[in-house]
Amino acid sequence: MTGSSRESRRTELRAWYDAHVAELRALEAAFGTHLGDAIRSAHLDDARLETRTKGVESFLEKATKSDGRGGFKYADPAGQLTDFVGARVL
């Protein structure tokens, strides 16, 4: 993997992220609403809900990781990465 191929891939993946980030944020909002409703229904008044959508730089770093053999760890990061939206209840 050359530096130029990594930069080319970052450019391509940034365009993909930019095209999908609104959908990811909508999913985050819906997920947060659903979990918040469940928390209230369970009367977990002390619980704190945190949600997040993976940021573009975090996505690009993970999506362009080396496999250690000159290629990329993820052949199809958009299809293989599973942590675009996350939540935790504290």
GUDREN-846182 format. One record per residue (C-alpha): residue number from 1; residue in three letters; x, y, z. Coordinates in nm, 4 decimals. Layout:
N
<r i="NUM" aa="ALA" c1="X" c2="Y" c3="Z"/>
...
***
This chain:
90
<r i="1" aa="MET" c1="0.0000" c2="0.0000" c3="0.0000"/>
<r i="2" aa="THR" c1="0.1527" c2="0.3289" c3="-0.1016"/>
<r i="3" aa="GLY" c1="0.0804" c2="0.6625" c3="0.0586"/>
<r i="4" aa="SER" c1="-0.0941" c2="0.7764" c3="-0.2578"/>
<r i="5" aa="SER" c1="-0.3224" c2="0.4720" c3="-0.2634"/>
<r i="6" aa="ARG" c1="-0.4147" c2="0.5378" c3="0.0994"/>
<r i="7" aa="GLU" c1="-0.4920" c2="0.9022" c3="0.0229"/>
<r i="8" aa="SER" c1="-0.6937" c2="0.8015" c3="-0.2825"/>
<r i="9" aa="ARG" c1="-0.8917" c2="0.5570" c3="-0.0735"/>
<r i="10" aa="ARG" c1="-0.9469" c2="0.8193" c3="0.1981"/>
<r i="11" aa="THR" c1="-1.0859" c2="1.0583" c3="-0.0645"/>
<r i="12" aa="GLU" c1="-1.3228" c2="0.7910" c3="-0.1984"/>
<r i="13" aa="LEU" c1="-1.4365" c2="0.6871" c3="0.1485"/>
<r i="14" aa="ARG" c1="-1.4829" c2="1.0478" c3="0.2632"/>
<r i="15" aa="ALA" c1="-1.7254" c2="1.0944" c3="-0.0278"/>
<r i="16" aa="TRP" c1="-1.9112" c2="0.7780" c3="0.0778"/>
<r i="17" aa="TYR" c1="-1.9280" c2="0.9000" c3="0.4394"/>
<r i="18" aa="ASP" c1="-2.0482" c2="1.2457" c3="0.3372"/>
<r i="19" aa="ALA" c1="-2.3228" c2="1.0867" c3="0.1257"/>
<r i="20" aa="HIS" c1="-2.4420" c2="0.8676" c3="0.4163"/>
<r i="21" aa="VAL" c1="-2.3784" c2="1.0677" c3="0.7336"/>
<r i="22" aa="ALA" c1="-2.7299" c2="1.2164" c3="0.7413"/>
<r i="23" aa="GLU" c1="-2.8779" c2="0.8648" c3="0.7347"/>
<r i="24" aa="LEU" c1="-2.6406" c2="0.7517" c3="1.0086"/>
<r i="25" aa="ARG" c1="-2.7356" c2="1.0486" c3="1.2266"/>
<r i="26" aa="ALA" c1="-3.1054" c2="0.9778" c3="1.1661"/>
<r i="27" aa="LEU" c1="-3.0451" c2="0.6187" c3="1.2769"/>
<r i="28" aa="GLU" c1="-2.8636" c2="0.7459" c3="1.5857"/>
<r i="29" aa="ALA" c1="-3.1601" c2="0.9701" c3="1.6721"/>
<r i="30" aa="ALA" c1="-3.4136" c2="0.6900" c3="1.6224"/>
<r i="31" aa="PHE" c1="-3.2006" c2="0.4476" c3="1.8221"/>
<r i="32" aa="GLY" c1="-3.1645" c2="0.7026" c3="2.1030"/>
<r i="33" aa="THR" c1="-3.5386" c2="0.7648" c3="2.1108"/>
<r i="34" aa="HIS" c1="-3.6149" c2="0.3928" c3="2.1217"/>
<r i="35" aa="LEU" c1="-3.3620" c2="0.3235" c3="2.3969"/>
<r i="36" aa="GLY" c1="-3.4714" c2="0.6327" c3="2.5909"/>
<r i="37" aa="ASP" c1="-3.8331" c2="0.5140" c3="2.5811"/>
<r i="38" aa="ALA" c1="-3.7262" c2="0.1689" c3="2.7035"/>
<r i="39" aa="ILE" c1="-3.5238" c2="0.3222" c3="2.9870"/>
<r i="40" aa="ARG" c1="-3.8189" c2="0.5363" c3="3.0959"/>
<r i="41" aa="SER" c1="-4.0562" c2="0.2367" c3="3.0733"/>
<r i="42" aa="ALA" c1="-3.8230" c2="0.0410" c3="3.2978"/>
<r i="43" aa="HIS" c1="-3.8199" c2="0.3336" c3="3.5454"/>
<r i="44" aa="LEU" c1="-3.4421" c2="0.3539" c3="3.5347"/>
<r i="45" aa="ASP" c1="-3.4411" c2="0.7148" c3="3.6475"/>
<r i="46" aa="ASP" c1="-3.0687" c2="0.7217" c3="3.7265"/>
<r i="47" aa="ALA" c1="-2.9655" c2="0.5850" c3="3.3880"/>
<r i="48" aa="ARG" c1="-2.7801" c2="0.8066" c3="3.1433"/>
<r i="49" aa="LEU" c1="-2.8019" c2="0.7343" c3="2.7720"/>
<r i="50" aa="GLU" c1="-2.5244" c2="0.8330" c3="2.5337"/>
<r i="51" aa="THR" c1="-2.5377" c2="0.7855" c3="2.1579"/>
<r i="52" aa="ARG" c1="-2.2912" c2="0.8698" c3="1.8861"/>
<r i="53" aa="THR" c1="-2.2278" c2="0.8460" c3="1.5143"/>
<r i="54" aa="LYS" c1="-1.8720" c2="0.7582" c3="1.4164"/>
<r i="55" aa="GLY" c1="-1.6882" c2="1.0704" c3="1.3055"/>
<r i="56" aa="VAL" c1="-1.5393" c2="1.0966" c3="0.9604"/>
<r i="57" aa="GLU" c1="-1.1756" c2="1.0955" c3="1.0760"/>
<r i="58" aa="SER" c1="-1.2320" c2="0.7926" c3="1.2987"/>
<r i="59" aa="PHE" c1="-1.4016" c2="0.6136" c3="1.0087"/>
<r i="60" aa="LEU" c1="-1.1223" c2="0.7015" c3="0.7669"/>
<r i="61" aa="GLU" c1="-0.8503" c2="0.5878" c3="1.0067"/>
<r i="62" aa="LYS" c1="-1.0181" c2="0.2539" c3="1.0663"/>
<r i="63" aa="ALA" c1="-1.1184" c2="0.2047" c3="0.7022"/>
<r i="64" aa="THR" c1="-0.7645" c2="0.2586" c3="0.5734"/>
<r i="65" aa="LYS" c1="-0.5775" c2="0.0434" c3="0.8243"/>
<r i="66" aa="SER" c1="-0.3062" c2="-0.1724" c3="0.6787"/>
<r i="67" aa="ASP" c1="-0.3372" c2="-0.5488" c3="0.6774"/>
<r i="68" aa="GLY" c1="0.0377" c2="-0.5700" c3="0.7404"/>
<r i="69" aa="ARG" c1="0.1022" c2="-0.7184" c3="0.3960"/>
<r i="70" aa="GLY" c1="0.0780" c2="-0.4041" c3="0.1856"/>
<r i="71" aa="GLY" c1="-0.2991" c2="-0.3989" c3="0.1495"/>
<r i="72" aa="PHE" c1="-0.5946" c2="-0.2747" c3="0.3472"/>
<r i="73" aa="LYS" c1="-0.7441" c2="-0.4591" c3="0.6454"/>
<r i="74" aa="TYR" c1="-1.0982" c2="-0.4007" c3="0.5162"/>
<r i="75" aa="ALA" c1="-1.1730" c2="-0.4771" c3="0.1513"/>
<r i="76" aa="ASP" c1="-1.5152" c2="-0.3101" c3="0.1794"/>
<r i="77" aa="PRO" c1="-1.5146" c2="-0.0863" c3="0.4879"/>
<r i="78" aa="ALA" c1="-1.8641" c2="0.0494" c3="0.4262"/>
<r i="79" aa="GLY" c1="-1.9971" c2="-0.3064" c3="0.4334"/>
<r i="80" aa="GLN" c1="-1.7606" c2="-0.4560" c3="0.6902"/>
<r i="81" aa="LEU" c1="-1.7449" c2="-0.1970" c3="0.9662"/>
<r i="82" aa="THR" c1="-2.0194" c2="-0.2405" c3="1.2220"/>
<r i="83" aa="ASP" c1="-1.9714" c2="0.0542" c3="1.4543"/>
<r i="84" aa="PHE" c1="-2.1110" c2="0.3509" c3="1.2625"/>
<r i="85" aa="VAL" c1="-2.3718" c2="0.4187" c3="1.5319"/>
<r i="86" aa="GLY" c1="-2.3384" c2="0.3237" c3="1.8947"/>
<r i="87" aa="ALA" c1="-2.5050" c2="0.3731" c3="2.2299"/>
<r i="88" aa="ARG" c1="-2.4389" c2="0.3020" c3="2.5919"/>
<r i="89" aa="VAL" c1="-2.6478" c2="0.3233" c3="2.9024"/>
<r i="90" aa="LEU" c1="-2.4729" c2="0.4220" c3="3.2225"/>
***
